[in-house]
Amino acid sequence: MLDMAGISIPFLSEHVAETDHGGLLRNIEFLCAELGMTLEGEVFWENGQRNVQRLRHKFESLPSSFASLAYKVTDGTDFKRWPYVRISGCPAKLLQGHNVYGSDNADLCIMSLVEAFTLAFPELSTSLDWFHATIDFIDVTYSAQVENEVVAQQVIDTLRHLNYGQTRLSADHKKFKTTIYWNKGSEHKELKAYLKLPELDNQIKQLTRKWVNEKHDHLKYQIEQITKPHIREAATGAVRFEARLKSRWLTANGIPCTLAYFTNPENQPDFPALWAKAFNDIFRTFAGATMNAHDNTEVLNQLRAIHFRMTPNGNISYAKAETLYDLYTAIMKDGFKKTKDRICERSRATWKRKIDDLQSAGLSLAQLMQFTGENANVIPLIRLINVDFANQLPADFTEPLPLSRQLKQPQLRLAS
């Protein structure tokens, strides 16, 4: 599903005074005085009418519970150097009131953000150059379903130690019990794995608290949607893998980051393939696991079965297998990182060769990386992580109507 998206729309040149460094809006006060908006805020629809208010959160770090459309007017003072409006929101929440599951139809999802903004601010929208609007990022999310929340938490605990290639654990990877981040702050892609049910419970608490104070109908509607039994059932045991793909990464992978491209019904990026490529480093660590890394006897027997040699006098030597077993027990005792650092002080090539040998015997990197040297009862669960693209949606799911049809407003279509 497309879980979040950000779009930047520049102002038309007739509304901009050009400068040596780009441009400035001719009359920014017009936005506040005549359009009834702040320079940074959120808009939601209630009984077919727009409701605009100041944004409660930093625009750059909207929480996962955010269900409205956020907007920010920038007066050509940042790196883009030309005045523009940035909008950001969750298509599924705008279209159906929840994002436990949802569509990955690019046209439907991206247009939901566009329609939410243009229908709320029709006057401002005519001042924007939609033809040159660009996609800043998209969040592509798919889930692995496990049997219960206990197993789901164990999966997160296993994933918490995985680093590989260009995908690095963020510094705060131990800060959140049910969430892990990789490449946080990267200008190319950010990855996240988390449990959906705790997030859903937190969202219910936040919305209920807001409903007590504000009594907006759209809050009541969201609470009704996310507290339905089948929604909770879908969230239970769901381990979510979210890839925030930014414009640099998308462009490098052959996806034009233009609004016209994403809203053309004939263009449908292969989101599962893009998502898999983004998570490739993480999932590569699972490869090759054919035995239980916590069964010492099984590991030793398998090492002996793979790494032996015949001596000149016809005897079998298990010297290499025994050396590799010593490395395996050191990793179990001291942890993967500490053992790696110690051996790499002498020779990185030696470390790589020995790890390759352990992998050839059926131990995966993910299994080895879960050993941290701490006395934690980590259960080997790599085999349970199975993202089934064919079963991301309920059997009776139907695509929601475009937002304009839900609001009974004229449907928009962008000219490419």
N, C-alpha and C positions, 0 to 999 in steps of 0.2 A: 504494500500500500504506500501511497504518498502521504507521509505523516505531517509534513510541514514544508513550506516553500517561502522563499523571499524574492521579491521582484523590485527592480528599480526603474522608475519612469522619469526621463528628463522632461523639463519644461520646454515648450516651444520657444523658438528664438525670439519671437516678438514680445515675450514676457521677461526677457533677460537682457541686462546691460552687460555687454562684453567687457572684460578687463584683460590685462596682460597675463593673468593667471587662469583665465576661464571666464566666469560670468557670475553676476549677482542678480537676484530677483529685483525687478523694478519697484514693486510695491508689496512687500511681504505682509504688511499690516492688513492688506485686503483679505488675506486668508483667515485671519482671526476675526476681523470686524464684520465681514459680510458673509462668510461661509459658515460661521458658527463652529469653528474648530480651533484647537490649539495646534502648535507646531509639532507636537508629539502626543498621540492619543490612541484611543481604541474606539471602534464602532461596532455596534451589534444591532440586529433587527428585532423589533418587538411589535407583534400585531401589524406587520407590514410597514412600520415606521422606523426610521433610523434613530438610534440613540448614541450620542457622541459624548465621551468623557475623557478626562486626562488619564494617561497610561499609568498604571500603578507600579509597573516594573520597568527596569532598564530595557530599552528596545532591543539591545544587542543580546540579552540573555532572558528571553521570555521563558517562563516555566512551562513544563509539559502540561500543566492543568489549564493553560491559557486557551480559551475557547472563542474569543472574539477575533476581529481583524485589527492588527496593530498598524499604525502608520507613523511616518516621521518625515517632515519636510526639512530638507537640507539645502542651505543657501549657498551652495558652491564653495564651501569652506573646507571640505575634506579632500581625499585623494582623487575624487572624480572631477573636481574643479568646475562643475556645471550644476546649477540648481536642479534638484530632482526630488521625487517623492519615493520613499521606500515603503512597501507594504509587506506584511508577513502574517501568516496564519496557518491553521490546520484545516485543510480541505474537509476531512472527514467530520470534524466537529461542526464546521459551518454547514455542511450538507445534511448530517444525520444526528448531530448532538453528542456523538461519542467517537472515539478512535480505537476501540478495542479491536475492531477490524474495519476495513474500508477499501475503497477502490484504488487501483493504480492506473486508471485511465487519465493520461496526461491532460487531454483537452478538458475533461470534466473538472478535474481537480484544480488546475491552474486557473480556469475561467471562474471558479467559485470565488477565488480571491479578487479577481478583476471585477466581477459583478458586485461583490460586497462593497467594494470601494466606489465604483462608478455610480452605482445606484444611490449610495449615501451622499456623494459629493459630485453631482452632475456638472455643476458650474466649473469646479476645479478640474474635472476630468477633461473638459474641452480645452484647457490650457496646457495639457500634457502631450508629449510626443510619443504616443503609444507604439508607433512603428519602430522606434529605436529603444523600446523597453527591453530590459535584459533580465535573465534569471540569475539571481545571486547564489542561490543554493536550493537543493531539494533534499528532503529526508526520505530515504527509501527504507522501509521497515518490513521485515518478515519474521515470523515466529516459529520456534520449535516447541512442540507440545509434549510435556512429560506428565507422568501419572499424577503427581500432586505437588503441593508447595514445598514439602520437605525435599523432594528430589530436585525441584527447581532451584532451591537455595544451594544445594550441593553442586549443581551445574555451575552456578555463579561462582562459588568458592573455588571450583576447579579452574574456571576461566581467568580468575583474578591474577594468576601468575604467568600468563602467556605474553611473551615478547618475541617478535620474529621479524626479520627483514626491515622494511621501512615502517612497520607498525609497532609503536612503542606505547607501553602502559603510561598513563598520565600520572603525575606525581601524587595525586590524591586518590590513587586506586584503592586504598584501604579505608577511605573516609566514609563511604556509603556501603551499607550492608548488602543492599539488593541491586546495586548499580556499579558498572565498571566503565571507564572511559579509556580510549586509546587515541593518541595523536590530538589531544585537546589543544585548541589554539592554532592548529595547522591551517594554512591558507589553501590547502588542497582538499583534504577530507578529514572528518572526525568520525570515530566509531564509538558505539555504545552498546552494551548488553545490559539488560535489566529485566526485572520481574514485573509483569503487568498488573497482577492483582494488588500488591501493595500500593502501586501508583494509583490504581482505581480507587482504593479505599481512601487514600489521601485526598484525591480529587472530590470524592463525596463529602468528606469533612469540610473542605474549603468552600465548596458550593453551598452546603447547608448553612455554614456560618455567614456567608454573604447574603443568602436568601433571607435570613433572620433580620439582617440590617437594611436590605435594599428592596426586597419584594418585587424584583423585576421578573416578568413572565418568562424571559429567556432562561433565567437561572432555574426556575421551576421546571421548565421543559428539559433542561440538561439533567437535572436530578432524576426526573422520571425516566429518562432514557438509560442512564448508567446504573440505575438500581434494579432494572429488569432482571429476572432470574437467568435468562439465557445469555445476557451480557456478562454477568458474573461467572457463569459456567465457562464461557469462552476465554475469560481472563485467567481462570484457575489453571495453574501449571504451565502458563505461557511464558517462555523465555524469549524476550524480544531482542533482535539484532538490528540496530538502527545505523545506517550509514548516511551521514550528512555529506553530500557530494557538492562541492563548491564549484564555481564557474571555471576556475583554472583546471580542476580535475576533469570536469565534464568536457571542456574544450579539448584537452589532451587525449580524451578517449572518443573523440569524433562526434560529440553531441553539440550542435549549435545552441548557444545560450541566449537565444532570442525568444521573446514572448510569442512572436508569430510562429516560430517552429513548434513550440510546445502546445499552442492552441489550434494547430492545424489537425483536424481529425484524421488526416491521412498519415500523420507522423505519430508513431507510437514507439518510443525508445524501449529497448529490451531491458526493462528494469530488473528482472531477476539476474540477468547476465552482468549488468553494471554492479548490482549489489554483491554478487559472488566475487567479482573482480576486486571490489573494495575490501572485502573480508578475506581475500586469498591468503595473505600472510598468516592470519589467525587459524584458518581452517587447514592450512598446510601442516601445522604442528600436530594435527590429529592423525595424519597419514602414517600408515605402517603399524598401527597398534593391533597386535594379534594375540597378546597375552596379558595377564593380570600383573601390573607393575608392583602390586603389594604382596605377591606370593614369591618369597625368596627362593623356594625350591623350584618352582616353575621357571623362574628367571635363570637360575643356575643351569638347569637341565637344558633349556633352550640355547643358552650361550655355548654349552658344551656340544650341542648337536650341530651348531653352525660354525663355531670357531675352534676347530681341532686340526691337527696335522699328523701325518704319519712320519715317524722318525726313520732314519736309514735302516735301523735293525727291525723295523716292522711294528713297533709299538705305537700307540696313540698318545699324543701329547695334548693336554688341555691347558697348557701354560697361558696362551692368549685368552682363553675363556675365563681362567681364574683371575687374570689381571683385569679384565673387563668387569668381572663380578665385584672385584674390590672397588672399582670406580663406581659401580652401581650402588654398593652399600655406603660409600662415602657420600654420594648424592642424597641417599635416604637419610643419613645421619646429620650431615652438615647443611644440606640444601643445595639446589642446583646452582644458584648464583655464586655462593661462597666457594663451592668446589671449582666452578669454572674460573673464577678470578684467581684461585691459587694455581691452577695448572697453566692458565694463560700467561702468568708471570714468567714462566719458563718457555712455553711454546704454544702459540695459538694453533699452529698446524697439528700438534699432538692432540690438543683438545678436540679439534674438528674430526680428526681421524678416529678417535675413540668413540665420539658420539655417533659418527656414521656407522661404526661397527655395532654399537648398541641398537641403533635403528634397524640395521639389517637383520638383527635377531628377533625383531618384533616389538621393540619398545619405541613409542612415538615421543617426539619432543614434548608434546602436551603432557604426557604421563610423567616425564622426567621433571618438567618445570613445576609441577604441582608440589614437589618436595621442597619445602622452604627451610627445613631445619627446626621448625617449631613443632611442638607436640600437638598436632592437629589431626583429627581423624578424618582425613580426606578420602572419600570413596571414589574409585575410578569410574567415571560416568561418561567418558567421551563417547562411548557407543550410543548413548541416549540422545545425543544432539543430532537431530534429524530435521532439517527444515524442508517440509513438504510443500512445494509451491502449488501443488494441485489442491491442497486442503487448507488454504489460508482464510477461506470464507465459508460461512454456513451454507448448507445445501440450498436453502431457500432465499439466499441473498439476491437482491436485485439492485441495480445501479440506482442511486438516488436521482431525483430530478435536478436539473440545473437550478441554481439558487434563484435566478430570475423567475422561473416558472413556479417555484415554491412561494415566492413573494408576489406572484401575479403581476410581474413587471415585464416590459418589453425585453426580449432576449437579445443579448449583445453578441456581436460577432466582429472580431478584429480582422481588418484587411491586411493581408500579407504583402 
